Amino acid sequence: MSSIKRRRVVVTGLGATTPLGGDVPSTWEALLAGKSGVRKLEDEWAQDFSVTFAARVAVEPSEVMERVEMRRLDRSEQFAMIASREAWKDAGAPDIDKERLGVVIASGIGGVITMLDQYDVLKEKGARFVSPHTVPMLMPNGPAANVGLELQARAGVHTPVSACASGAEAAGYALEMIRNNRADIVVTGGVEAAIHELPMAGFASMKALSTRNDAPEKASRPYDKDRDGFVLGEGGGVLVFEELEHAKARGAKIYAEVMGQGLTSDGFHIAAPDPEGSGVTRAVKLALEDAGIPLSEIVHLNAHATSTPAGDVAEANALTNALGSDISHVAVSATKSMTGHLLGGAGAIESIFCVLAMYHHKAPPTINIENLDEAVTVDVVRDVPRDLPKGSIACLNDSFGFGGHNVVLVFKSFEG
């Protein structure tokens, strides 16, 4: 048996811009209050669509960024800069050797708005009018690259792309960078900006989106019997991961410990989930094994739960298979009921929710469940927050993506 001690990883900074708030405190406050960030779209193109609503960010980048900076950044990159700046400041803007600093920020789709808008420019005005910033703005690695440049990170800048699991996979990659001694601090997360007519038309065409146009704020309803699809959201979240002794040496505030991850793939379908949920079950078991903690310490779970008819039940069944039939001690939150689905940013903001749930001992509610699907057997936190036990507790964050990607992260409260 190896005598090498595995490096421990903790969370020392948080940042976000979401449909619920322009930063972490406002987002968390709205989340606990059960507010919906879903609104009717005012864009002219959306008025004749089959779906006329989405979950735009609560605070526009123009309110917190200079215009000259925004011009060279895709909207997804703007979200990354806003969230990373908050997270870095929250971590105390640590003084670190740049060769020991990494960045792993994901996006499921990348700069799709830039690509589509510049294609319109090309067709309407000609090639001479296409922005010279087009390629750096549409690259999927653009958010990570820009954050890495600002922080002068030299341990590695990476961008996992695995659809709606991208943000969670980024966090898992960051965990391994520190464990493997490639870095002492990694700025990690996920962002997405895809509320545009073509992506929305594509999702609507495949019947993935809710069409509850008469009540947008009630459209995202995970586990409800009348759910009819997800609500497209935008924004992102960033966490600062840090090696434990490094964080302690500089007196950093520690939110939680990152315990492990489980990664699997379904090998089933490009978009539909495996109805048996076997890939999810394996991912949960692998994550718990990697974390090395007993099931009894898992008291909270932030579910992927997008509000699709097939996905919610498949996930719930897989969780029951993985955790055992008696999981009444696990409080399950489906926060997409309030934020909508941020695609590549979902796993990142929901990791933040996991961390804060343990830090404040409070599980966020799931809203819009008027008629709970009888096929859902997990203990869902409904309508109001639920107190979590004091002491050493752990949380799972589930993220799944088109293509059969499954990522499960394990976070644990830090008791000093």
C-alpha positions in Angstrom: 0.0 0.0 0.0 1.3 3.5 -0.9 2.5 5.7 2.0 1.8 8.9 0.0 -0.8 11.0 1.7 -3.5 12.3 -0.7 -3.6 16.1 -0.8 -6.8 17.5 0.6 -8.8 20.1 -1.3 -11.1 22.8 0.2 -13.3 25.6 -1.1 -12.1 29.1 -0.2 -13.9 31.4 -2.6 -17.3 31.6 -4.3 -18.6 33.8 -7.2 -21.7 33.7 -9.4 -24.1 35.6 -11.6 -27.4 33.9 -12.0 -31.1 34.4 -12.8 -31.6 35.0 -9.1 -28.9 37.5 -8.4 -25.8 39.2 -9.6 -23.6 37.7 -6.9 -23.5 34.8 -4.5 -25.2 36.5 -1.5 -28.2 37.8 -3.5 -28.5 34.4 -5.3 -28.5 32.5 -2.1 -31.0 34.8 -0.5 -33.4 34.4 -3.4 -32.9 30.7 -3.5 -33.8 30.2 0.2 -36.9 32.5 -0.4 -38.1 30.2 -3.2 -38.1 32.9 -5.8 -38.2 32.1 -9.5 -35.7 33.7 -11.9 -37.8 32.7 -15.0 -39.3 35.6 -17.0 -41.0 36.3 -20.3 -38.5 37.3 -23.0 -38.7 40.8 -24.3 -36.6 40.0 -27.4 -38.5 40.7 -30.7 -37.5 37.3 -32.1 -39.1 35.4 -29.1 -42.6 36.8 -29.5 -43.6 34.3 -32.2 -41.8 31.3 -30.8 -43.5 28.3 -29.3 -41.5 29.1 -26.1 -41.5 32.8 -25.1 -39.6 32.7 -21.7 -36.3 31.8 -20.2 -34.2 32.6 -17.1 -31.9 35.5 -18.0 -29.3 36.7 -15.4 -30.8 39.1 -12.8 -28.0 41.6 -13.3 -26.8 42.4 -16.8 -23.0 42.5 -17.4 -23.3 46.1 -18.5 -24.2 47.1 -15.0 -20.8 45.8 -13.6 -18.4 45.8 -16.5 -16.9 48.6 -18.7 -18.3 48.8 -22.2 -14.8 48.6 -23.8 -14.1 45.3 -22.0 -17.5 43.8 -23.0 -16.9 44.5 -26.7 -14.1 41.9 -26.8 -15.9 39.2 -24.7 -18.7 36.9 -25.6 -21.6 37.0 -23.1 -20.4 33.6 -21.7 -17.0 35.1 -21.2 -18.5 38.1 -19.4 -20.2 35.8 -17.0 -16.9 34.0 -16.3 -15.1 37.3 -15.6 -17.8 38.5 -13.2 -18.1 35.3 -11.3 -14.3 34.7 -11.1 -13.6 38.2 -9.9 -16.1 37.7 -7.0 -14.7 34.3 -6.2 -11.1 35.5 -6.2 -11.9 38.5 -4.0 -13.9 36.2 -1.7 -10.9 34.0 -1.4 -8.8 37.0 -0.3 -7.0 37.5 -3.6 -4.3 35.1 -2.5 -0.7 35.8 -3.3 0.5 32.7 -5.1 3.2 31.5 -7.4 1.5 31.7 -10.8 3.0 28.4 -11.8 0.9 26.8 -9.0 -2.3 28.5 -10.1 -4.7 26.8 -12.5 -8.1 27.5 -14.1 -10.7 25.0 -15.2 -13.9 26.7 -16.4 -16.3 24.9 -18.7 -19.1 25.8 -21.1 -21.4 23.3 -22.8 -21.9 25.4 -26.0 -19.4 28.2 -25.9 -19.7 31.5 -27.7 -22.8 30.6 -29.7 -24.2 34.2 -29.5 -21.1 35.6 -31.0 -21.0 33.0 -33.8 -24.6 33.6 -34.8 -24.4 37.3 -34.6 -21.2 37.6 -36.6 -22.7 35.2 -39.2 -25.5 37.7 -39.6 -23.0 40.5 -40.0 -21.1 38.5 -42.7 -24.3 37.9 -44.7 -25.7 41.4 -44.3 -22.6 43.6 -44.5 -19.8 41.4 -45.9 -16.6 39.8 -44.6 -14.8 43.2 -44.0 -17.3 44.0 -41.2 -16.8 40.8 -39.2 -15.2 41.5 -35.8 -11.5 40.6 -35.4 -12.5 39.3 -32.0 -14.9 36.7 -33.4 -12.7 33.6 -33.0 -11.5 34.3 -29.4 -15.1 35.1 -28.5 -16.7 32.0 -29.9 -14.1 29.5 -28.6 -15.5 27.2 -25.9 -12.3 27.7 -24.0 -12.7 31.5 -24.1 -14.2 31.8 -20.6 -11.3 29.8 -19.1 -8.7 31.5 -21.2 -9.8 35.0 -20.2 -9.9 34.2 -16.5 -6.5 32.6 -16.8 -5.1 35.6 -18.5 -6.4 38.0 -15.9 -5.0 35.9 -13.0 -1.8 35.0 -15.0 -2.4 31.3 -14.2 0.4 29.1 -15.5 -0.3 25.7 -14.0 -2.8 25.0 -16.7 -6.0 26.4 -18.2 -8.6 23.8 -19.2 -12.2 23.5 -20.5 -14.0 20.2 -20.3 -17.0 20.1 -22.6 -19.6 17.6 -21.7 -23.0 19.3 -22.3 -24.9 19.9 -19.1 -22.3 18.1 -17.0 -19.5 20.5 -18.1 -19.5 22.7 -15.0 -19.4 19.7 -12.6 -16.7 18.0 -14.7 -14.6 21.1 -14.5 -14.8 21.0 -10.7 -13.7 17.3 -10.8 -10.7 18.2 -13.0 -9.7 21.0 -10.7 -9.9 18.6 -7.7 -7.5 16.2 -9.5 -5.1 19.0 -10.5 -4.6 19.8 -6.8 -4.6 16.2 -5.6 -1.9 15.4 -8.2 0.3 18.3 -7.1 -0.1 20.2 -10.4 -1.4 23.3 -8.6 -2.1 24.7 -5.1 -5.1 26.8 -6.2 -7.5 26.2 -9.1 -10.3 28.6 -10.1 -13.0 26.4 -11.4 -16.7 26.5 -12.6 -18.9 26.7 -15.5 -20.8 29.3 -17.6 -23.4 29.4 -20.3 -25.0 32.1 -22.5 -27.3 30.4 -25.1 -30.6 32.3 -24.8 -30.7 33.1 -28.5 -33.2 32.2 -31.2 -31.3 29.3 -32.8 -30.4 27.3 -29.6 -33.9 27.9 -28.3 -35.5 26.9 -31.6 -33.4 23.7 -31.5 -34.3 22.8 -28.0 -38.0 23.5 -28.7 -37.9 21.5 -31.9 -36.8 18.4 -29.9 -39.5 19.0 -27.4 -37.1 19.6 -24.6 -38.4 22.9 -23.4 -41.5 23.6 -21.3 -44.2 25.5 -23.2 -45.9 26.9 -20.1 -46.0 30.4 -21.7 -49.0 31.5 -19.6 -47.0 31.1 -16.3 -43.3 31.2 -16.9 -42.4 31.3 -13.2 -44.1 28.0 -12.7 -42.7 26.3 -15.8 -39.7 24.7 -14.2 -41.3 22.1 -11.9 -39.0 19.1 -11.2 -40.7 16.0 -9.9 -44.2 17.5 -10.5 -46.5 15.2 -12.4 -47.3 17.9 -14.9 -43.7 18.8 -15.8 -43.3 19.3 -19.5 -39.6 20.2 -20.1 -36.8 22.4 -18.8 -36.4 26.2 -18.8 -33.3 27.5 -20.5 -31.2 29.6 -18.2 -27.9 31.6 -18.4 -25.1 32.7 -16.1 -22.5 30.8 -14.2 -20.6 30.1 -11.0 -17.0 29.9 -10.0 -15.3 28.3 -7.0 -11.8 28.6 -5.7 -10.4 25.2 -4.8 -7.2 25.2 -2.7 -4.9 22.6 -1.1 -5.8 22.5 2.6 -2.4 23.2 4.1 -1.9 26.1 1.7 -5.3 27.6 2.7 -4.6 27.1 6.4 -1.1 28.7 6.1 -2.6 32.0 4.8 -5.5 31.9 7.2 -8.2 31.5 4.5 -11.8 31.2 5.2 -12.8 27.6 4.4 -16.4 26.9 3.2 -16.2 23.1 2.7 -13.9 20.2 1.7 -14.1 18.7 -1.8 -14.1 14.9 -1.1 -14.4 13.2 -4.4 -16.0 12.6 -7.7 -17.6 9.8 -9.8 -17.5 9.9 -13.6 -19.4 7.4 -15.9 -21.1 7.4 -19.3 -24.4 5.7 -20.3 -23.6 4.4 -23.7 -27.3 4.6 -24.4 -28.6 7.6 -26.4 -27.3 11.0 -27.5 -30.1 12.9 -25.7 -32.4 10.5 -23.7 -31.3 9.3 -20.3 -30.9 5.6 -19.6 -34.3 4.7 -18.1 -32.6 2.3 -15.7 -30.2 5.0 -14.5 -27.4 2.5 -14.3 -24.7 5.0 -15.3 -25.9 7.4 -12.6 -26.0 4.7 -10.0 -22.3 3.8 -10.8 -21.3 7.5 -10.7 -22.8 7.9 -7.2 -21.1 4.8 -5.9 -17.8 5.8 -7.4 -18.0 9.2 -5.9 -18.7 7.9 -2.5 -15.8 5.4 -2.8 -13.5 8.2 -3.9 -14.6 10.4 -1.0 -14.2 7.6 1.5 -17.1 8.6 3.7 -20.0 6.5 5.0 -23.4 6.9 3.5 -24.7 8.1 6.9 -22.8 11.4 6.4 -24.7 12.2 3.2 -27.6 14.4 4.4 -28.2 16.6 1.3 -28.3 16.2 -2.4 -28.7 18.8 -5.1 -30.2 16.9 -7.9 -29.8 17.4 -11.6 -33.6 17.3 -11.9 -34.2 19.5 -15.0 -38.0 19.1 -15.1 -38.2 16.7 -18.0 -40.7 13.9 -18.0 -38.1 11.1 -18.4 -35.0 12.5 -16.8 -36.4 13.3 -13.3 -37.7 9.8 -12.6 -34.7 8.1 -14.1 -32.4 10.1 -11.8 -34.6 9.5 -8.7 -34.6 5.7 -9.4 -30.8 5.7 -9.8 -30.3 7.6 -6.6 -32.5 5.1 -4.7 -30.5 2.2 -6.3 -27.2 3.8 -5.4 -28.0 5.0 -1.9 -30.4 2.2 -0.8 -34.1 2.1 -0.4 -34.0 3.9 3.0 -32.6 7.3 2.2 -35.0 9.3 4.2 -32.1 11.1 5.8 -31.0 12.6 2.5 -32.8 16.0 1.8 -33.1 16.4 -2.0 -33.2 19.9 -3.5 -34.0 20.6 -7.2 -32.8 24.2 -7.6 -33.4 24.4 -11.3 -37.0 25.0 -10.3 -35.8 28.5 -9.6 -32.7 29.1 -11.7 -33.8 27.2 -14.8 -31.2 25.1 -16.5 -27.8 26.8 -17.1 -26.5 23.9 -19.2 -22.7 24.0 -18.8 -23.1 26.4 -15.9 -25.5 24.2 -13.9 -23.0 22.0 -12.2 -21.0 25.0 -11.1 -23.8 27.0 -9.5 -25.3 23.9 -8.0 -21.9 23.0 -6.4 -22.0 26.5 -4.8 -25.5 25.7 -3.5 -24.2 22.4 -2.0 -21.3 24.2 -0.3 -23.6 26.9 1.1 -26.2 24.4 2.2 -23.6 22.7 4.4 -21.9 26.0 5.5 -25.3 27.4 6.6 -26.9 24.0 7.5 -29.8 24.8 5.3 -31.2 22.9 2.3 -32.8 25.1 -0.4 -36.4 24.3 -1.4 -37.8 23.0 -4.6 -40.7 25.1 -5.9 -43.6 24.5 -8.2 -44.4 20.9 -7.1 -48.2 21.0 -7.0 -48.7 17.3 -7.7 -45.7 15.1 -6.8 -45.1 12.3 -9.3 -45.7 9.1 -7.4 -42.8 7.5 -9.2 -40.4 9.8 -7.3 -39.4 8.2 -4.1 -36.6 10.5 -2.8 -37.3 13.0 0.0 -37.7 16.3 -1.8 -37.4 19.5 0.1 -40.5 21.4 -1.0 -41.5 25.1 -0.9 -39.4 26.2 2.2 -35.8 25.5 3.2 -35.0 22.6 5.6 -32.5 22.7 8.4 -29.6 20.3 8.1 -27.9 18.5 11.0 -25.0 20.2 12.7 -21.6 18.5 12.8 -19.9 16.6 10.0 -22.2 16.3 7.0 -21.8 15.8 3.3 -23.6 16.7 0.1 -23.8 15.2 -3.3 -24.2 17.2 -6.5 -25.5 15.4 -9.6 -24.9 16.6 -13.1 -25.8 14.8 -16.4 -25.4 15.8 -20.0 -26.5 15.0 -23.5 -24.3 12.2 -24.8 -24.7 10.2 -21.6 -22.2 12.1 -19.4 -22.6 11.5 -15.6 -20.7 13.5 -13.0 -21.3 13.3 -9.2 -19.4 15.5 -6.8 -19.1 15.0 -3.0 -18.6 18.0 -0.7 -18.3 17.8 3.1 -18.6 20.4 5.8 -15.2 21.6 7.2 -14.9 21.5 11.0 -11.5 23.1 11.3 
